[in-house]
């Protein structure tokens, strides 16, 4: 524009000094389009700046609708907030709009905000040739992932085998403190089947007195930590709900046992989990030690967990978190895949996956944390009945899990870290499904 003004000034100087008539005529004819060109450049510059401001105001509006603070609100409320933001921006910029359209929609996983608007700019020079205003328009789009709502059902194996020393050091300490060098803190209630005298010196009591940590202690701590992780990970309130179950508080009354019913109050779940403990046994060799019924417990779990939803607030996704050492010990006389004692029908075998498959078939995802069933020294029962197939336990546990959601934790590894890692992986995957 400055260059054009200089050119016009130079032409005018030439006109003043030039006395030839044809130059004056040509200049007069050229002056009108020349000035129109200069004026159009000025007016276009003003329109371009107005368009940039209009686009900026629209960008702000759609970003407001998809901001974290708006995600918890309905699409219609976010749309109203976006329009208010746009109006405020336009006012601050000194512009008015001739039309505005902002639309906010939610799918199951995504919120999308689109906007378009027009405004007019009054011309300074182009009005001389009939263009008193120029119309400019702009559009903008933004999208954000909506929070996925998930219900977590946590099943904790608290059967007698979870009385194993939590670490190698704990196992050794318990073996050194027991007459038969047992690494399990069996939780006997009475001294015998005939004398209903309360057991005061069970291996469980010995472990407690010596401060020996058991696997069940680590599982309880890890589950409480899981509630904290879930609370901290929520994008909106009530995004995650949790329920916690065990396999029973007493071998005499086994079955799926509710520690905390499904609730969005994760702090109350944490409080309830504090009561999780090793299953008690009425007395030594009660029911031939058949106290781990995976088939029955998982079947009950299958009927307890509803079919998984799409992740919306009204239809949460469903996850089963299963923490166990993976060895069944129950009355399966005809279906036992490994060790069965014919006289009692006692079966010891790795977890069977039939019910796991049935659960997954309903859209429920399963995360499995396998607390490794360790080789136990100086134990003839283990050597005879478990050792021949111990290597297959992890394989079965992994087959139970949804692909990619299986962790194995040895005695000295951190169960809390592993359980929280499974949780973080689960919620990350929830944004990629549906």
N, C-alpha and C positions, 0 to 999 in steps of 0.2 A: 504494500500500500504506500509506503514511503517512497519507494522507487517510482511508482506511478505518479505521485504528487510532484516529484522532481522533474519528471518528464513533461508534465503539464506546465510547470513553471518555465522550463526551458523553451517549450513551444510558444508560450505567451511572450517571452522576451524576444524571440525571433519575430513574432508577429508585430510587435511594437516597432522594431528596428527595420523591418522589411517594408518597403514602399510599393512592392509589386502587388497588384490587385488579385492575381490568381492565387497567391499564397493565402491571402486573407479569406478568400472564398473556401479554399480547401480546409483551412483550419476551422472555420466556422462549421463546416459540414462534419468534421471529425470530432469536434469538441463534445457534442452531445453523446455519442456512443462511448467516447473516452471517459467522460465523467460518469456515465452509467456503469461502466466497467469498474471504476474505482469504488463507486457507491455499493455495487453488488458485492465486491470483495469485503467491504466493511460490514455489510449486513450479514453476509455468509459467516464471517468470523463470529459475530454475535450469536447467530443460530447454532454454530458448532459448540460454542461455550455453553449455551443453554441445554443442548443435547447431552453434553458430558455431565452437567449437574443433574439433569433428569435421570440419567442412567445410574448415577451415584445414589440418588434417593431411592431408586428401585432396588438396587443392590442391597442397600441397608434394610429395606422392608422385607425382602425374601430371606435374608440372613437372620433377621429377628424371628421370623416364623419357624426357622429350623434350629434356633439356638437351644442349648441344653436346658435353659430355664423355661423354654416354651414346650419342650417335648412332653412334659407331664400334662400339659393342657390339651384340650380337644382341638381338632383341626379348625373348627369354626372360631374358637376363641383366639387361636394363633393367627387366623386370617384377619380378625378384627384388630389385633395388636399390630400386625404388619401394616395395615392401612393407616392406623394412627401414627405409626413411625414414619411412613411415607409423607403424610400430611405435615408432620412436624418438620421433616427435612426440607420439604418444598417451601414452607413458610420461612425457615431460616435462610434459605437461598434466595428468597425474594421472588419466587416463581409461583405461577398458578397453573393448574392443569385443565385441559378441556375434556379429558377422559382418563379414567384410571380403572384398571382391572387387576386385582390380585386374587389368586385362587390357591388355596392350601388343601391338599388331599393326603390321606393316609392309606397306605396298603398295610399288609401284615407287618412288613419289616422296614418300610421306608416312608418318610414324610417328604413330599415334594411341594415346593412353593414356586409358582410362576407369576410374573407380573408384566404388565405392559401399560404404557401411559403416553399421552400426547400433550403438547403445550404449544403455544403460539408466541412468536417473537415479532414485535412491531419494528418495521424497517424504517431506516432514516433516508435512504437514497432511492431504493427500488420503488417506493411509493410514487415517485415521479413518473414511473412508467407503468403504473397500475397495480403493483404488488405491495399493498400496505402492510401485510403480515406474512410471515413464513411459519409453516407448521413443522414441528420436529417430533419424533417419536423414539421410544427406547423400550427394550424388553430385558428381562433378567430371569434366571432360574437358579434355584438352590435345592439341594436334597440332603437329607441326613438319615442315618439309621435309627429306627425306633427301638426302644428297649424291648428285649425279648423277655417275656414272663415265664418263669420256670418253677416247677414244683420238684423239690428234691426229696426222695424217699431214701433214707439211710438205714441199711440193715447191718448191724454189728454182730459178728460171731462172738458170743460170750460163753461158748461151750467150755468144758474143762480143759481142753488143749490150749486155750488162751491163758491158762495159768502158767504157761512156760515163762521162764525168766526172760526179761525183756531184751537183755544183751548177753553176750557171751560171758561177761563177768558176772551178771546176775545168775545165769544158769549154773556156773561153777560154784558160786557162793551158796546157792540153794542145795546143790548136790552135796557139798561139804557139810551142810547143816542137817541132812536127813540120813536116817539109818540105812536106807537102801539106795542112797545116792540118786535120788529122784530130782529131775530138773523141773517138774511140774508142781505148782502150788495147789494141790487138790483142796477144794473147799468143802470138806465133809462137815455135816451138821451134827451128827451123832457118832458115838464111838463104835456102835455096832447095830445090827438089825434087831438083836434081842434086848440089848440094854439101851434104852432111849436116854442116854446120858449125853448132855451137850458136849461136843468135841471142843476142847480148849487148846489142844496142841496139834491141830491139823497142820498140814504143810502150808496151807494158806496163812494160818496164824503165825507160823514160823517166819514166813516171808515178810509179813507185816512187821513183826517184832524186829527183824534184822534190817528193815528198810530196803528190802529187795523189790525192785520194780518188776512187774509182770507185764506180759503183752497186753492184757486187758487195760492196764493203767495207761499205756501209751495210746491205745485205741481211744480210750475215753478222752485223754488230753487232746488228741488230734481232732476228734469230732467237735469238741468245744472250740478249738481254734478255727475249725471250718465255719462255724456260725459267725465268728468275727470277720473272717474273710468275705463271707457272703454279704454281711452288713456293709462292709467297706466298698464292695464292688457294685452295689446297687446304683443305678442312674436315677431311678425314681423310687419313691417309697412303695413298699409292698410288691416290689418287682420279683423277689424271690420268697418262696415259702419252703418250709422244711418240716419233715416228720422223721422221727428216729424210732427204730425198733431193735429188739434183741430176739434171741431164740428161746428166751424164757429165763426166769429168775431161779428156777429150781428144776432139777432133772426129773422130779416127781410130777411136774406139771409143765412139760415143755410145750412150745408152740409160739407162734409169732406174738410178741409182747410189745405193747405200745409204751414207749418211754415218753414221747411227745407226739401228740396228734398234729396233723398238718396245720401250720400256722405261719403267718407273716411276722409274728413277734419272735425274731431270731434270738433275742436276749432271753426269752422264756425257754426256748429250746436249749440254750446253753446251760441254763440253771437246771433243767430237767436231766440233762445228760450227766451231770455230776453224780447222779445216783446209779449210773451204769456200773455193774460189777460182775465178777466171775459168777457163773451159774453155780449154785450150791448143789451138793449131792447128799442125800439123806444119810448115807453111810458108805463105807468102802465096798466096792463091787456091787453097789445098788444097780439093779436091772442089768447086770452083766456089763456095766459101764456104757450102756447104749444111750448116750445123751446128746448126740449131734445129728439131728434129722433135717438135712438140707432139703430133701424132696418135699417134705411136709411144709417146712417154713417158706420155701420159695413158692410153693403152690398157693399158700395163703397170701404171700406178697403179690402174686399175680392177680388175685381177686381184689386186693386192697387198692392197687394203683389203677386209676381210670385210664382209658385210652388217651394217648398223648394228643395235645392240641396243636394249634398252629403258632403259638407263642404270643398271641394277643392277650390283653389283660383279661378277657372273658374266657379264654381257652389256652391256658398255659401249657407249655411243653412239659413232659414228664421224664425224670431221670431216676434210676435206681443206682445208688452207691452201695456196693457190697464189699465189706471188709472181712476177710476170713483167711484161715490157713488151709482151707480147701479139702479137709479130710472128713468124710462122713463116717459116723459110727452109730449105727442104728439097726433096727430089725427090718432087714430087707432079705429074707431067706430065699426068695425066688428070683430076685432081679439083680442081686449083687454081682458086680463086674470083676471084683478082685477077691479079697479074703472073706470067706464066710465060715463061721463055726457052726456046723450042722446041728449040734446038740442044742444050741440056743437060738440059732437064726441070726446071730450077730454078724453084721456086715461092716467091714471097713474098706472104703474105696474112695477114689478121688470124686470130686463133685461131678454129678451127671448134668448134662447141659440141656436136657429136654425142656425143662421149665424155663430156662433162660431163653431158649429159642421162642417159646410161646409168648414170653413177655416182650421180646424184641419185635415179634410179628405184629404186635398191636401199636407199634410206633414208639414204644418206651425204650429209651437208650439206657444201656447198663455200663457203668464204670466200675471196674473191679480193682481192688487193692489186695494183692496176695501177700500176706505176711508169711514168708517162707516157712514151710514145715521142715524144721531142721533135723539133721541126723542127730540122734541122741545116743551118746556113748553109755556103755554099761547098762543097757536096757534090752533084755531078751525079747520082750514083746515087740518092741520096735524092730529089732533085727529080724525077727521071724515073720511078722505080719505087715509091716509098713515099708521097710527098706526095699524089698524087691520091686516096688512100683512107685517109689517116692518121686522119681524124676518125671513122672507123668502128671503130677498134681498141677504144676504150673501151666502145662499145656491145656488141661481142662479148664482151669480158671480163665485163661486167656480166651478160650473158645466161648466161654459164657459172656464175655464182655463184647460190647459194640466195638468194631474194629478201630484200633487206635486209642482205646480208653482202658488200657490195662497197665498196671504198674506192679512190680514185685519188689518187696522190701525185705531185706535180710534182717537178722537180729540186731545188728549194730547200725542200721540205717535209720533215717529220720522218718517215722510214719507221718508226722504232722506235715512235713514238707511235701511228701508224696501225695497225701490226701488233698492238700491245697492246690498242688499242681494239677491234679485231675479236675478239680473244680474250675480252675482258671481255663483249662483246655475246654471244658464243657460249655462255659458261658461264651467263650470265643467262637466256638462252633455254632452256637445258637443264632449268630448273626449271619451265618453263611447258608443256613437251611431255608426251606420254604421259598 
